[in-house]
Amino acid sequence: MAEQFEGRVALVTGVGKPTGLGYAICEALLTQGMSVYLTARTSAQAEALAGALSAKGWVHPLSVDIADDRQVREAASLIEKTHGKLDILINNAAKTSAYGETAAEVDLAAAQSVLDVTLFGTWRMCQVMLPLLRQSDAGRIVNVSSGAGSHGDPAFGLTTGNQMGTSYAVSKAALNALTVKLALEEEGSSVKINAVCPGFTATFEGGLDMGARPPAESAKGIVWAATLPADGPTAGFFRDGAPLAW
Ligand SMILES: NC(=O)c1ccc[n+]([C@@H]2O[C@H](COP(=O)([O-])OP(=O)(O)OC[C@H]3O[C@@H](n4cnc5c(N)ncnc54)[C@H](OP(=O)(O)O)[C@@H]3O)[C@@H](O)[C@H]2O)c1
């Protein structure tokens, strides 16, 4: 398996803590033989986490705040000079909003800051990295989304009346829409773009006791979308490799 993906270059955003999904994704990609740019908001976070994974393979730390245009372009420029292509972009970074936050009363500046990261930051990553992904013979973008942005998810979806933060839910619904628009634009190229919900994942304290699953389990569905074959789907929304209702 590792040989199959050797030489592939991946970038993962929002790898800020060892218990996060981004860290588990990086570990899984390295185990498959890929070269990985592990990115976090600060170089201290990225260096510490890349150091912890360095025995697994080629992992390079970068500080990339996805809301910062200059940092994103610098990352692209470095990858261009070093590899001349990017095979996999995993947009894992997101800003969450408070449980119970309501549409009627949320401070709009706070809501905008969520969309600035989760929607526009991810959009920026896609725009800036697309020319490099088109240089790959199997470019893949995975937008890590959430059932919270789905109309059909029975547990966390928009119509369930649950208390998921409104701006977070709206940002993920918009991210799903962006995924479709971008993926259809790229249909003539080798780039496939899908949204993936990782499922309820224990990336926070007490998560396992609440029934959330370990990050390594949730990372599998993301790696699946990142390694789709040429006849695999694009413009879809998945969890664990199975379609999820929009
Ligand atoms: N855990 C779940 O049950 C669950 C369910 C559905 C979807 N998801 C999605 O899975 C992804 C990973 O979530 P997680 O559970 O691992 O939680 P998380 O720790 O909150 O991960 C989000 C990461 O994004 C980073 N980030 C925030 N703003 C950023 C920015 N401007 N630039 C770059 N990075 C930024 C955070 O960095 P800091 O550490 O510096 O704050 C953090 O490392 C997210 O997209 C989340 O929406 C998670």
Ligand as a Chemical Component Dictionary entry (heavy atoms), coordinates in Angstrom:
data_LIG
# 
_chem_comp.id                   LIG 
_chem_comp.type                 NON-POLYMER 
_chem_comp.pdbx_formal_charge   0 
_chem_comp.three_letter_code    LIG 
# 
loop_
_chem_comp_atom.comp_id 
_chem_comp_atom.atom_id 
_chem_comp_atom.alt_atom_id 
_chem_comp_atom.type_symbol 
_chem_comp_atom.charge 
_chem_comp_atom.model_Cartn_x 
_chem_comp_atom.model_Cartn_y 
_chem_comp_atom.model_Cartn_z 
_chem_comp_atom.pdbx_ordinal 
LIG N1  N1  N 0  -14.835 16.512 16.061 1  
LIG C1  C1  C 0  -16.006 16.277 15.470 2  
LIG O1  O1  O 0  -16.902 15.592 16.017 3  
LIG C2  C2  C 0  -16.279 16.823 14.103 4  
LIG C3  C3  C 0  -17.500 16.508 13.493 5  
LIG C4  C4  C 0  -17.766 17.003 12.226 6  
LIG C5  C5  C 0  -16.819 17.775 11.585 7  
LIG N2  N2  N 1  -15.635 18.067 12.188 8  
LIG C6  C6  C 0  -14.658 18.872 11.448 9  
LIG O2  O2  O 0  -13.398 18.236 11.504 10 
LIG C7  C7  C 0  -12.358 19.219 11.366 11 
LIG C8  C8  C 0  -11.334 19.055 12.474 12 
LIG O3  O3  O 0  -11.967 19.284 13.696 13 
LIG P1  P1  P 0  -11.433 18.785 15.114 14 
LIG O4  O4  O 0  -12.542 18.031 15.708 15 
LIG O5  O5  O -1 -10.097 18.152 14.984 16 
LIG O6  O6  O 0  -11.383 20.128 15.953 17 
LIG P2  P2  P 0  -10.363 21.332 16.071 18 
LIG O7  O7  O 0  -9.278  20.944 16.987 19 
LIG O8  O8  O 0  -11.202 22.495 16.427 20 
LIG O9  O9  O 0  -9.731  21.505 14.640 21 
LIG C9  C9  C 0  -9.815  22.648 13.923 22 
LIG C10 C10 C 0  -8.414  23.147 13.664 23 
LIG O10 O10 O 0  -8.519  24.277 12.808 24 
LIG C11 C11 C 0  -7.569  25.213 13.258 25 
LIG N3  N3  N 0  -7.852  26.573 12.828 26 
LIG C12 C12 C 0  -8.785  27.448 13.307 27 
LIG N4  N4  N 0  -8.694  28.612 12.651 28 
LIG C13 C13 C 0  -7.677  28.475 11.744 29 
LIG C14 C14 C 0  -7.095  29.329 10.778 30 
LIG N5  N5  N 0  -7.530  30.587 10.602 31 
LIG N6  N6  N 0  -6.080  28.855 10.029 32 
LIG C15 C15 C 0  -5.615  27.599 10.196 33 
LIG N7  N7  N 0  -6.114  26.741 11.102 34 
LIG C16 C16 C 0  -7.144  27.176 11.859 35 
LIG C17 C17 C 0  -7.573  25.090 14.756 36 
LIG O11 O11 O 0  -6.361  25.638 15.214 37 
LIG P3  P3  P 0  -6.075  26.005 16.735 38 
LIG O12 O12 O 0  -5.770  24.673 17.366 39 
LIG O13 O13 O 0  -4.886  26.893 16.637 40 
LIG O14 O14 O 0  -7.308  26.667 17.246 41 
LIG C18 C18 C 0  -7.697  23.578 14.932 42 
LIG O15 O15 O 0  -6.420  22.983 14.950 43 
LIG C19 C19 C 0  -13.062 20.565 11.359 44 
LIG O16 O16 O 0  -13.246 21.006 10.043 45 
LIG C20 C20 C 0  -14.403 20.256 12.020 46 
LIG O17 O17 O 0  -15.405 21.175 11.639 47 
LIG C21 C21 C 0  -15.336 17.605 13.432 48 
# 
loop_
_chem_comp_bond.comp_id 
_chem_comp_bond.atom_id_1 
_chem_comp_bond.atom_id_2 
_chem_comp_bond.value_order 
_chem_comp_bond.pdbx_ordinal 
LIG N1  C1  SING 1  
LIG C1  O1  DOUB 2  
LIG C1  C2  SING 3  
LIG C2  C3  SING 4  
LIG C2  C21 DOUB 5  
LIG C3  C4  DOUB 6  
LIG C4  C5  SING 7  
LIG C5  N2  DOUB 8  
LIG N2  C6  SING 9  
LIG N2  C21 SING 10 
LIG C6  O2  SING 11 
LIG C6  C20 SING 12 
LIG O2  C7  SING 13 
LIG C7  C8  SING 14 
LIG C7  C19 SING 15 
LIG C8  O3  SING 16 
LIG O3  P1  SING 17 
LIG P1  O4  DOUB 18 
LIG P1  O5  SING 19 
LIG P1  O6  SING 20 
LIG O6  P2  SING 21 
LIG P2  O7  DOUB 22 
LIG P2  O8  SING 23 
LIG P2  O9  SING 24 
LIG O9  C9  SING 25 
LIG C9  C10 SING 26 
LIG C10 O10 SING 27 
LIG C10 C18 SING 28 
LIG O10 C11 SING 29 
LIG C11 N3  SING 30 
LIG C11 C17 SING 31 
LIG N3  C12 SING 32 
LIG N3  C16 SING 33 
LIG C12 N4  DOUB 34 
LIG N4  C13 SING 35 
LIG C13 C14 SING 36 
LIG C13 C16 DOUB 37 
LIG C14 N5  SING 38 
LIG C14 N6  DOUB 39 
LIG N6  C15 SING 40 
LIG C15 N7  DOUB 41 
LIG N7  C16 SING 42 
LIG C17 O11 SING 43 
LIG C17 C18 SING 44 
LIG O11 P3  SING 45 
LIG P3  O12 DOUB 46 
LIG P3  O13 SING 47 
LIG P3  O14 SING 48 
LIG C18 O15 SING 49 
LIG C19 O16 SING 50 
LIG C19 C20 SING 51 
LIG C20 O17 SING 52 
# 
